[in-house]
Amino acid sequence: MSTARKLIVAPLVLVMFASSPAFAGQRHVVDPSQLAAAVDQHVAQQDADRASVHEALARPEVQRLAAKMGVDLTRATAAVDSISGPDLTRAANAARQINQQFVGGASTVVISTTTIIIVLLLIILLVVLID
């Protein structure tokens, strides 16, 4: 019986030793530089999204509409720095539409722009209220 154990245990020990991290060769599925680049790209996209929302909230048209609605823009602006994920993406998309409406120097607010502004403010308010 002891010979059978030795015959079974010896190969198992060799297999376990050979499969240890020291012999694994530090192989990664994803190259660390690719992973770092993906994280950097994600952070840069979030920063760009936040900048778009801040730009939209700084527009006089948005400030006038927010004042009419009784929205505290100081609180909404502060909330932009804390939102992330799908909420940030929706707010940034709405903000980009607002910003594009006024790029050409348009000074009139049309209904679609007003709707976008209201949606942007509602998204930010919902995030503030939920947090």
ChimeraX commands (.cxc) that place a marker at each C-alpha (Angstrom):
marker #1 position 0.00,0.00,0.00 radius 0.5
marker #1 position 2.79,2.42,0.73 radius 0.5
marker #1 position 4.31,1.82,-2.71 radius 0.5
marker #1 position 0.95,2.62,-4.36 radius 0.5
marker #1 position 0.76,5.85,-2.36 radius 0.5
marker #1 position 4.23,6.85,-3.41 radius 0.5
marker #1 position 3.39,6.16,-7.05 radius 0.5
marker #1 position 0.26,8.35,-6.82 radius 0.5
marker #1 position 1.54,11.09,-4.54 radius 0.5
marker #1 position 4.83,11.71,-6.35 radius 0.5
marker #1 position 3.23,12.63,-9.72 radius 0.5
marker #1 position 0.58,14.74,-7.95 radius 0.5
marker #1 position 3.25,16.71,-6.12 radius 0.5
marker #1 position 5.14,17.28,-9.38 radius 0.5
marker #1 position 1.97,18.46,-11.15 radius 0.5
marker #1 position 1.07,20.81,-8.31 radius 0.5
marker #1 position 4.61,22.17,-8.17 radius 0.5
marker #1 position 4.76,22.67,-11.94 radius 0.5
marker #1 position 1.44,24.52,-11.96 radius 0.5
marker #1 position 2.51,27.01,-9.29 radius 0.5
marker #1 position 2.64,30.74,-10.17 radius 0.5
marker #1 position 6.43,30.62,-10.30 radius 0.5
marker #1 position 6.24,28.42,-13.39 radius 0.5
marker #1 position 3.21,30.13,-14.92 radius 0.5
marker #1 position 5.35,32.74,-16.64 radius 0.5
marker #1 position 3.12,35.68,-15.65 radius 0.5
marker #1 position 0.93,35.33,-18.73 radius 0.5
marker #1 position -1.97,37.76,-18.88 radius 0.5
marker #1 position -5.05,37.53,-21.03 radius 0.5
marker #1 position -4.95,41.31,-21.55 radius 0.5
marker #1 position -1.70,43.20,-21.82 radius 0.5
marker #1 position -1.33,45.58,-18.82 radius 0.5
marker #1 position -0.63,48.52,-21.14 radius 0.5
marker #1 position -3.89,47.84,-23.02 radius 0.5
marker #1 position -5.76,47.69,-19.74 radius 0.5
marker #1 position -4.23,50.98,-18.61 radius 0.5
marker #1 position -5.10,52.59,-21.95 radius 0.5
marker #1 position -8.72,51.43,-21.64 radius 0.5
marker #1 position -9.00,52.87,-18.13 radius 0.5
marker #1 position -7.43,56.15,-19.27 radius 0.5
marker #1 position -9.86,56.34,-22.19 radius 0.5
marker #1 position -12.83,55.73,-19.89 radius 0.5
marker #1 position -11.70,58.43,-17.47 radius 0.5
marker #1 position -11.10,60.87,-20.34 radius 0.5
marker #1 position -14.62,60.19,-21.69 radius 0.5
marker #1 position -16.15,60.84,-18.27 radius 0.5
marker #1 position -14.17,64.08,-17.96 radius 0.5
marker #1 position -15.37,65.17,-21.41 radius 0.5
marker #1 position -18.97,64.31,-20.48 radius 0.5
marker #1 position -18.74,66.33,-17.27 radius 0.5
marker #1 position -17.21,69.27,-19.14 radius 0.5
marker #1 position -20.12,69.23,-21.61 radius 0.5
marker #1 position -22.67,69.28,-18.81 radius 0.5
marker #1 position -20.83,72.08,-16.99 radius 0.5
marker #1 position -20.70,74.07,-20.23 radius 0.5
marker #1 position -24.44,73.65,-20.76 radius 0.5
marker #1 position -25.25,74.62,-17.18 radius 0.5
marker #1 position -23.15,77.77,-17.55 radius 0.5
marker #1 position -25.23,79.02,-20.49 radius 0.5
marker #1 position -27.43,82.03,-19.70 radius 0.5
marker #1 position -30.43,80.38,-21.38 radius 0.5
marker #1 position -30.16,77.36,-19.09 radius 0.5
marker #1 position -29.69,79.58,-16.05 radius 0.5
marker #1 position -32.82,81.60,-16.92 radius 0.5
marker #1 position -34.90,78.47,-17.41 radius 0.5
marker #1 position -33.57,76.92,-14.20 radius 0.5
marker #1 position -34.46,80.10,-12.30 radius 0.5
marker #1 position -38.01,79.96,-13.73 radius 0.5
marker #1 position -38.29,76.32,-12.64 radius 0.5
marker #1 position -36.84,77.05,-9.19 radius 0.5
marker #1 position -33.82,74.78,-9.70 radius 0.5
marker #1 position -30.70,75.52,-7.65 radius 0.5
marker #1 position -27.94,75.50,-10.28 radius 0.5
marker #1 position -25.21,75.57,-7.66 radius 0.5
marker #1 position -26.43,72.24,-6.33 radius 0.5
marker #1 position -26.98,70.86,-9.83 radius 0.5
marker #1 position -23.47,71.89,-10.90 radius 0.5
marker #1 position -22.00,70.22,-7.83 radius 0.5
marker #1 position -24.01,67.07,-8.56 radius 0.5
marker #1 position -22.44,66.76,-12.01 radius 0.5
marker #1 position -19.11,65.83,-10.42 radius 0.5
marker #1 position -20.69,62.95,-8.53 radius 0.5
marker #1 position -22.75,61.30,-11.26 radius 0.5
marker #1 position -21.38,58.50,-13.41 radius 0.5
marker #1 position -22.40,55.68,-15.68 radius 0.5
marker #1 position -25.64,55.89,-17.66 radius 0.5
marker #1 position -26.82,59.01,-15.80 radius 0.5
marker #1 position -23.69,60.90,-16.82 radius 0.5
marker #1 position -24.01,59.67,-20.40 radius 0.5
marker #1 position -27.65,60.82,-20.67 radius 0.5
marker #1 position -26.87,64.20,-19.12 radius 0.5
marker #1 position -23.86,64.66,-21.41 radius 0.5
marker #1 position -25.87,63.79,-24.52 radius 0.5
marker #1 position -28.55,66.31,-23.57 radius 0.5
marker #1 position -25.88,68.90,-22.76 radius 0.5
marker #1 position -24.14,68.37,-26.10 radius 0.5
marker #1 position -27.43,68.96,-27.90 radius 0.5
marker #1 position -27.89,72.19,-25.96 radius 0.5
marker #1 position -24.33,73.27,-26.69 radius 0.5
marker #1 position -24.71,72.52,-30.41 radius 0.5
marker #1 position -27.90,74.58,-30.59 radius 0.5
marker #1 position -25.99,77.68,-29.52 radius 0.5
marker #1 position -22.66,77.13,-31.29 radius 0.5
marker #1 position -23.63,79.20,-34.31 radius 0.5
marker #1 position -24.53,82.18,-32.17 radius 0.5
marker #1 position -28.24,81.42,-32.09 radius 0.5
marker #1 position -29.90,83.60,-29.51 radius 0.5
marker #1 position -33.41,82.25,-29.71 radius 0.5
marker #1 position -34.52,79.32,-27.64 radius 0.5
marker #1 position -36.78,76.95,-29.52 radius 0.5
marker #1 position -39.07,74.39,-27.95 radius 0.5
marker #1 position -36.74,71.46,-28.64 radius 0.5
marker #1 position -33.85,73.22,-26.90 radius 0.5
marker #1 position -36.07,74.06,-23.95 radius 0.5
marker #1 position -37.13,70.43,-23.74 radius 0.5
marker #1 position -33.52,69.27,-23.78 radius 0.5
marker #1 position -32.63,71.74,-21.03 radius 0.5
marker #1 position -35.52,70.51,-18.91 radius 0.5
marker #1 position -34.47,66.88,-19.44 radius 0.5
marker #1 position -30.89,67.73,-18.46 radius 0.5
marker #1 position -32.01,69.47,-15.30 radius 0.5
marker #1 position -34.39,66.64,-14.41 radius 0.5
marker #1 position -31.64,64.04,-14.81 radius 0.5
marker #1 position -29.36,66.01,-12.53 radius 0.5
marker #1 position -32.13,66.59,-9.98 radius 0.5
marker #1 position -33.04,62.90,-9.92 radius 0.5
marker #1 position -29.43,61.98,-9.27 radius 0.5
marker #1 position -29.19,64.54,-6.49 radius 0.5
marker #1 position -32.41,63.36,-4.88 radius 0.5
marker #1 position -31.47,59.68,-5.13 radius 0.5
marker #1 position -28.03,60.24,-3.59 radius 0.5
marker link #1:1,2 radius 0.2
marker link #1:2,3 radius 0.2
marker link #1:3,4 radius 0.2
marker link #1:4,5 radius 0.2
marker link #1:5,6 radius 0.2
marker link #1:6,7 radius 0.2
marker link #1:7,8 radius 0.2
marker link #1:8,9 radius 0.2
marker link #1:9,10 radius 0.2
marker link #1:10,11 radius 0.2
marker link #1:11,12 radius 0.2
marker link #1:12,13 radius 0.2
marker link #1:13,14 radius 0.2
marker link #1:14,15 radius 0.2
marker link #1:15,16 radius 0.2
marker link #1:16,17 radius 0.2
marker link #1:17,18 radius 0.2
marker link #1:18,19 radius 0.2
marker link #1:19,20 radius 0.2
marker link #1:20,21 radius 0.2
marker link #1:21,22 radius 0.2
marker link #1:22,23 radius 0.2
marker link #1:23,24 radius 0.2
marker link #1:24,25 radius 0.2
marker link #1:25,26 radius 0.2
marker link #1:26,27 radius 0.2
marker link #1:27,28 radius 0.2
marker link #1:28,29 radius 0.2
marker link #1:29,30 radius 0.2
marker link #1:30,31 radius 0.2
marker link #1:31,32 radius 0.2
marker link #1:32,33 radius 0.2
marker link #1:33,34 radius 0.2
marker link #1:34,35 radius 0.2
marker link #1:35,36 radius 0.2
marker link #1:36,37 radius 0.2
marker link #1:37,38 radius 0.2
marker link #1:38,39 radius 0.2
marker link #1:39,40 radius 0.2
marker link #1:40,41 radius 0.2
marker link #1:41,42 radius 0.2
marker link #1:42,43 radius 0.2
marker link #1:43,44 radius 0.2
marker link #1:44,45 radius 0.2
marker link #1:45,46 radius 0.2
marker link #1:46,47 radius 0.2
marker link #1:47,48 radius 0.2
marker link #1:48,49 radius 0.2
marker link #1:49,50 radius 0.2
marker link #1:50,51 radius 0.2
marker link #1:51,52 radius 0.2
marker link #1:52,53 radius 0.2
marker link #1:53,54 radius 0.2
marker link #1:54,55 radius 0.2
marker link #1:55,56 radius 0.2
marker link #1:56,57 radius 0.2
marker link #1:57,58 radius 0.2
marker link #1:58,59 radius 0.2
marker link #1:59,60 radius 0.2
marker link #1:60,61 radius 0.2
marker link #1:61,62 radius 0.2
marker link #1:62,63 radius 0.2
marker link #1:63,64 radius 0.2
marker link #1:64,65 radius 0.2
marker link #1:65,66 radius 0.2
marker link #1:66,67 radius 0.2
marker link #1:67,68 radius 0.2
marker link #1:68,69 radius 0.2
marker link #1:69,70 radius 0.2
marker link #1:70,71 radius 0.2
marker link #1:71,72 radius 0.2
marker link #1:72,73 radius 0.2
marker link #1:73,74 radius 0.2
marker link #1:74,75 radius 0.2
marker link #1:75,76 radius 0.2
marker link #1:76,77 radius 0.2
marker link #1:77,78 radius 0.2
marker link #1:78,79 radius 0.2
marker link #1:79,80 radius 0.2
marker link #1:80,81 radius 0.2
marker link #1:81,82 radius 0.2
marker link #1:82,83 radius 0.2
marker link #1:83,84 radius 0.2
marker link #1:84,85 radius 0.2
marker link #1:85,86 radius 0.2
marker link #1:86,87 radius 0.2
marker link #1:87,88 radius 0.2
marker link #1:88,89 radius 0.2
marker link #1:89,90 radius 0.2
marker link #1:90,91 radius 0.2
marker link #1:91,92 radius 0.2
marker link #1:92,93 radius 0.2
marker link #1:93,94 radius 0.2
marker link #1:94,95 radius 0.2
marker link #1:95,96 radius 0.2
marker link #1:96,97 radius 0.2
marker link #1:97,98 radius 0.2
marker link #1:98,99 radius 0.2
marker link #1:99,100 radius 0.2
marker link #1:100,101 radius 0.2
marker link #1:101,102 radius 0.2
marker link #1:102,103 radius 0.2
marker link #1:103,104 radius 0.2
marker link #1:104,105 radius 0.2
marker link #1:105,106 radius 0.2
marker link #1:106,107 radius 0.2
marker link #1:107,108 radius 0.2
marker link #1:108,109 radius 0.2
marker link #1:109,110 radius 0.2
marker link #1:110,111 radius 0.2
marker link #1:111,112 radius 0.2
marker link #1:112,113 radius 0.2
marker link #1:113,114 radius 0.2
marker link #1:114,115 radius 0.2
marker link #1:115,116 radius 0.2
marker link #1:116,117 radius 0.2
marker link #1:117,118 radius 0.2
marker link #1:118,119 radius 0.2
marker link #1:119,120 radius 0.2
marker link #1:120,121 radius 0.2
marker link #1:121,122 radius 0.2
marker link #1:122,123 radius 0.2
marker link #1:123,124 radius 0.2
marker link #1:124,125 radius 0.2
marker link #1:125,126 radius 0.2
marker link #1:126,127 radius 0.2
marker link #1:127,128 radius 0.2
marker link #1:128,129 radius 0.2
marker link #1:129,130 radius 0.2
marker link #1:130,131 radius 0.2
view
